Amino acid sequence: MKIVQTVTVEGRFRGPPHSGNGGYVAGLLARLSGGHRAVMMRAPTPLDKPMTFDAAAEPPTLADGGTLVAQAVAADPGALPVPPSPATVDQARRAGEAYQSFHPICLCCGDQLSPDQGLQIRSGQLAGAEPGTVAGVWEVDAAFVGPDGRVAEEMVWAAIDCPGYYAWVALDGRHGALTGTMQAEVLERPRVGDRCVVMAWPLERASERRVTSGVALFGEDGRLMARGLQTWIRIARRPAT
């Protein structure tokens, strides 16, 4: 592993229009850092701009010049929440019909992107589940599959990012929030053509501005492929960056 290297987040991996998708950036930093990591986002991630990743720092950091963008702290997998029973693909697809669009060109949840541009994960309240429990479907496009036939680990983090936000939208209408901290465990990376179920559920309202969510990714047969824990930071208005 290189100690210091240049990292660039391509524009197609955006969340808000002018900054990186929080899950993608967190997953990238976690993979580069090695071991089980919780990634703290410190500033919006610039797009198409070389940044510096320092694996020797404690904790490892991603920086844009003098601006700290994110840092990856060692974390305990035991802190991750236990997911609920998985929804079926059909149940998750029906839940997604309640989806509300907040970032139309977001890598994860954007509804104005084609399948080869975005993951198109539309999450909505799951019928019969606890309020705030949302589900959606991820049909893996070839555009996001690497040479080994599977998506990169950071793409799994991206897929389970936004649903955690929509869990709070479904629970209390909360909107206008950014990924603060994300911790995840990837057990299996999907292949092209896989139909996966993404689920999320609200955990704790730590304060008026900070809430936590549990997220999970399941295979079509119900096997657990990934799970995560997130903190979302509420903002006064939607970010311009």
Buried (B, 14 or more C-beta within 10 A) or exposed (E): EEEEEEBEBEBBBBBBBBBBBBBBBBBBBBBBBEEBBBBBBBBBBBBEEEBBBBBEBEBBBBBBEEEBBBBBBEBEEEEBBEBBEBBBBEBBBBBBEBBBEBBEBBBBBBBEBEEEBBBBBBBBBBEEBEEBBBBBBBBBBEBBBEEEEBBBBBBBBBBBBBBBBBBBBBBEEBBEBBBBBBBBBBEBBBEBEBBBBBBBBBBEBEEEEBBBBBBBBBBBEEEBBBBBBBBBBBEEEEBEE
